Amino acid sequence: MHSYQTCVAPGANALSACELTCGLTLALARHIVPAAAALKDGRWERAQYTGTEVFGKTLAVLGLGRVGREVAVRMNAFGMK
């Protein structure tokens, strides 16, 4: 029989999850992944990859737990409501 210890560490990865969420939000808004792929393939079409500015946009944060609060604070710094 194996003995394992467990512990509860609430919020231990909240900042990491928050940073990932913010990064993915910006990547989606600005079309970063498809733009990078197009540039790598030599088929850059500027008008197709301009994306959308997040400033002034409304962000829906589902739940204001540790991660949700951090996301709201950081995305507010980008001018999001």
C-alpha positions in Angstrom: 0.0 0.0 0.0 1.2 3.5 -0.9 0.9 6.5 1.3 0.3 9.8 -0.3 0.0 13.2 1.3 -2.4 15.7 0.0 -2.8 19.4 0.8 -5.1 22.2 -0.2 -3.5 25.2 -1.7 -6.3 27.6 -2.8 -5.2 30.2 -5.2 -1.8 28.5 -5.8 -2.1 28.8 -9.5 -4.5 31.8 -9.7 -2.0 34.2 -11.2 -0.8 31.6 -13.8 -4.4 30.9 -14.8 -5.1 34.6 -14.9 -2.1 35.4 -17.1 -3.0 32.6 -19.5 -6.6 33.8 -19.7 -5.5 37.4 -20.4 -3.0 36.3 -23.0 -5.5 34.1 -24.8 -8.1 36.9 -24.8 -5.6 39.3 -26.4 -4.5 36.6 -28.9 -8.1 36.0 -30.0 -8.9 39.7 -30.3 -5.8 40.4 -32.3 -5.7 37.2 -34.4 -2.2 36.6 -33.3 -2.0 32.8 -34.0 -3.3 32.9 -37.6 -1.3 36.1 -38.3 1.9 34.5 -37.1 1.2 31.4 -39.2 0.5 33.5 -42.3 3.7 35.5 -41.8 5.7 32.3 -41.4 4.2 30.9 -44.7 5.0 34.1 -46.5 1.3 35.1 -47.2 0.9 38.2 -45.1 -2.3 40.1 -45.8 -2.4 43.0 -43.4 -6.1 43.8 -43.7 -7.0 40.2 -42.8 -5.1 40.2 -39.5 -5.6 43.6 -37.9 -7.9 42.2 -35.2 -9.9 44.2 -32.8 -8.7 46.6 -30.1 -9.9 45.6 -26.6 -10.0 49.2 -25.3 -13.5 50.1 -24.5 -14.9 46.6 -25.0 -16.9 44.8 -22.3 -15.4 41.6 -20.9 -17.8 39.1 -19.3 -16.0 37.4 -16.4 -17.9 34.4 -15.2 -17.3 34.2 -11.5 -15.2 36.5 -9.4 -13.2 34.0 -7.5 -9.4 34.3 -7.3 -8.8 33.9 -11.0 -11.8 36.0 -12.1 -10.9 38.9 -9.9 -7.3 38.9 -11.2 -8.5 38.7 -14.8 -10.9 41.6 -14.2 -8.2 43.8 -12.7 -5.6 43.1 -15.4 -8.0 43.4 -18.4 -9.3 46.7 -16.9 -5.7 48.0 -17.3 -6.2 47.5 -21.0 -9.2 49.8 -20.8 -11.8 47.0 -20.9 -15.1 47.4 -19.0 
